[in-house]
Amino acid sequence: MSFQPNPRPIFTGYRHPRLYTELTVGTGRVIPTEFRPPNPDDTPQSLFPHCPKVTVAERVHRFIRVTPNNRSVETDFLIYTDGSCFENGRINAQAGCSFVFNDSTSGFARFALEYKGPTDQQHTRTNNRAELRAVIGALRYRDWAAEGFTRLVIACDSGYVVEGITSWIWDWLRWSWITAAGEPVRNRDLWECLLGEVEMWHDRGLTVQFWRIPRELNSKADRHAKSAALMERHVLFTDVPGISLNPV
């Protein structure tokens, strides 16, 4: 299985664009772990409030980790992701993806799920594919490491995504992407693409973790994903240009 790089330029106007356009098939040499909050009552809003951060080149706003004594841990930040699909799994399904990286009016990106995946094969649009694609879009959106972060927590309400990438993936890799029922693992192209992103960030010094949160705490990403399902979609797997050319 091989991925075809997207030849189109991406992220024009950002000070910290992604440093490459290639897509990598992950090998499983880095498996992300699940983020576990210190206390059962902790929420993304309490642990990762919206805070400013001054980087080498710019001032940005992110959901940055704070300690119980209200001190910022400026190496850790959080992104909310979600996917949505109307007529899930049917031939006329409409699916959208979204991620939210700060609390401003422009601190999000949303896009319709493409007709084709990273291997250039067409897939039925489903809620699960949209949820996975949203995470990949968030990881590929900016050069997060250039902002001085060493840990990224992906917060989503999808058990499929969180359990899949932190737990089920071990068996899928061990059994060459065949389930216990003897069936091919669904959405393998996106799982391998996600593994490739996790490995790339690991090599750049950024650890990616996943936090399953209640749906009601992910309302903004959910709303944008539903809106994105109705947007015009690309045929090919395409990096997300965002909604603004200004650093945010």
Disulfide bonds with the S-S distance in Angstrom:
none
